[in-house]
Amino acid sequence: MAERNKTMNKGRVESFTDAIVAIILTIMVLEIKVPGGYQWSDLLDNLSAFIAYTISFFFILVAWYNHHYMFSLARVISKKIFWANNIWLFVMSFYPVSTAWLGKYIDRLPPAFFYYFVFLFWTFAYQWLSYEIKSARENKEIKTKIEHMSIYQFTKNPIFYFSGFVIAILIFYFPPFVLITSVVELVSMLIFTNEDSDRLFS
């Protein structure tokens, strides 16, 4: 009981996180403008915005799934975990703006690179959060589970930094490639989840 009183309430942190993620998803769809007319062609004028929104929406959902898995493993919420989680949310809060800008100018370089920078900083924040959860307690089972997460393994691999450089070059020559990058990571995080990820939800 004494140890529990010295740590943050994990339930409150999870609820706060879930609320922020829900708000981000809601704001993101509000960035899509209503078509200027009533024809199907008017709807198609916003096709790039819908594509960017769809990819970002499901990317955040899959990220939330993995985030919830990590928090299910956490026994305590330390200050470091709390602030790593807040930085993760802060970076994610830029997704509505970056998604809307990219959706409007999908073939332009600045919006593509801004979206990519948000994507990269989000990945670094997630990496930091997973490290803090893994290091919070000397629990080998929890450490092993987190280390087996696909995104943790990938961000710890030197290939991650090399691929980040290559992707930046590809975006320079073909800005929409940034969405392909998001799709690849989305599918990877969706498929390569830990086997017990669906049994830790409460």
Secondary structure, DSSP 8 states (H G I E B T S, - for coil): -HHHHTS--HHHHHHHHHHHHHHHHHHHHHTS---SSSSHHHHHTTHHHHHHHHHHHHHHHHHHHHHHHHHHH-S---HHHHHHHHHHHHHHTTHHHHHHHHHHSTT-HHHHHHHHHHHHHHHHHHHHHHHHHHHSS--HHHHHHHHTSHHHHHHTSHHHHHHHHHHHHHHHH-TTHHHHHHHHHHHHHHHS--TTTTSS--
